[in-house]
Amino acid sequence: SDSLVSTRRSFLLVGSAAMVTCATTSISPAAATGGSAAMVTCATTSISPAAATIMDTSVEGTKTFSPGTKLSVEEGKRRFSLARNDVQYLLDNYAEISKGGGDAVRRYLGTVGVTSYMYGITKVLKDLRDEADDIVDFTEAANEFEAYLYQAEGAKGTPESFLATAKKDVQSMQRYMDDLAAQLKL
């Protein structure tokens, strides 16, 4: 059966590949608390294709996380390598991407939406720590990486200063990702 994922006033009907946009919405309490018996009432709607709204887990390398399970070492390393590519792409194209504002940058950081390989990367790193050459160095680098990730995601100020600060944080984050990759022999 289809489930609903709310993004502002748009709802993705998971399993149906359609995005419903509502001008005015009413969501039952079950939907607001994550219950399964949700009802959404739309006063005015438009329906469009759901372009890149959620990660398609049938595509190789996009497996997401299930409670109580972890990615295999091979899957985790692949996911981390793909996340590094996303960060490099973000830095290489920062001027263009940042024209879309903070959410456009956050999308590449995996903190807005689930389309970036950076989405859930801290869990991937936790799952990979036993594979590191030195677990203490790996854990310290992972902690620094995570601090820069959340600092870049939540930078404050004017849009211009936010984007400048976030870029510096992403550059620092990338250095720690390089350290982590060396620990994992990637």
N, C-alpha and C positions, 0 to 999 in steps of 0.2 A: 504494500500500500504506500501511497505517496505521503511524505512528511513535509513539514514546512520549516524553512530557515528564514528568519526575518532579517532584512538589511534595510534599515530606515523604513520606508513605506513600501518596499518591494519584497516579494516573497518568492522564493525559488521552490517550485514543486519538484522535489527530488524524485527522480525516476520518470519525470515526464518531459524534461528539458524545456520547460516553459517558465518565463518570468512574468509574474502578474504584478503590475504596479497599481497601487491604490491611492487615490487622492485623499480619501478619508477611510480610516480603518478602525475596526473594533476587534480586539483579540480576547478570546475567552481566557479565564484565569489558568486553565490547564496549559495553554500555549505560553503564557508568560512565565510559567515555572518549569517548562520543559516537559510537561505531561504529554501523553500520546493522544488524548482526545481533544485536540485543538480545533477551534472554529475561528475563522477569520472572515469578517464581513467587510466587503468593499462597497463604498457608495459609488465610486467611479473607477473603472479599471481600463487598463490597456494590457495587452498580452504581447510579449515579444520573445524571441529565442533567448535562452539563458546562456550567454556567451561567457565562458571562462569564469563562472561564478563559483564552482567548486572543483576540486581536483578529481579528475577521472581516474579512479584507482585501477581501472583495467589497462591503463597505459603503463608500460614498464618504467620503473623508477619512481612512481608516484604513490606507492603504497603508504597509507597513513597509519595511524595508530589505533589499536583496539585495546580496551582496558585489560590489564593483566597479561598482555603479550608484549614482546619486544621484537624489533627487526633482527634478522640474522646479522652476523658480522658483515657478511658480503653486502647485504642490502643497506646496512647502516653506513658503510664506507662509501658505497655508491651514492647514497642520499647526501652525505656530507660533501663529496666531490661536486655533485650537482649544485649544492647550496653555495659552494665557493664560486662556481661559475656564475650563479645569479648575482653574487656580490661584485664580482669582477665586471659583469655587464652593467650593473648599477653605477659603479664608479666610472666606467668607460663612457657611459651615456648620461651622466648625472645632470649636465646642463639641460638636456632635452627632457629627461624624466621629471626633474624638479619643477619644470614649467607646469606640471599637473598638480603641484602643491604637495603638502605633507603626506596625504594619503597615498599619492602615487609612489613616493619614496618608501613609505611603510609597507606598501604592497610587496615591494622587492625584499623588504626585511622580514616578511612573513608575519607581521603583526597586524595587518589588515588583510582579510581574505585568506584563502588557503591555496592559492595558485602558485606561490613561490616555493621552491625547495627549501627555503629558510623556515617555512612554517614547521613548527615542532622541532627545530634543530637542537634545542637544549636537551630534549629527551633523547635524541639520537646520540648526542655527545655523552650523556650519562650511560647509555647502553654500550658505548664503545670504550669507556675508560679502562676496562680490563685488558684491552688490546694494545694499550699504550706501552712504550718502552719504560717510562717512569710515571707511575700513576700519580705521584705527588705533583710533578711538573705539569702533567696533563690536566689535573684537576685545577691547579692554579691558573693555567692558561684558559681553561674552559670558563672559570669564574670571571676572569678579566674580559673574555670575549662576551659573556652574557651581560656584564655590566655595561660595556660599550653598546651592545645591541639595544638594551632598554634605555640607555642614555640617548642614543640616536633616535629611537622611537618616540621619546617623550620630551625632546628638546623644546624649550620655551622661547618666547620672544616674538618679534615680528616675523612674518613669513620668510623674509629675506635672511634674517639672522638665524632663524630656525634651520633653514636649509643649509646655510654655511656651517653651522655647528654640527648638524647631522652628518654632513659629508666628512668632516674631520673625525667624527666618531666611527663612521663606517670604514674609514681608512685605518684607524686603530684596530677596529674589529677584524679587518682583513689580515693585519699582521699577526694577530692571535690565531686566526684560522690557519695561517701558514705554519705557525708553531705546532698547532694541533695535527695538521696534516703530516708534518715531519715525524711526530710521535707515532702516528699510525702507518708510517711508511707509504704515504700516498704521493 
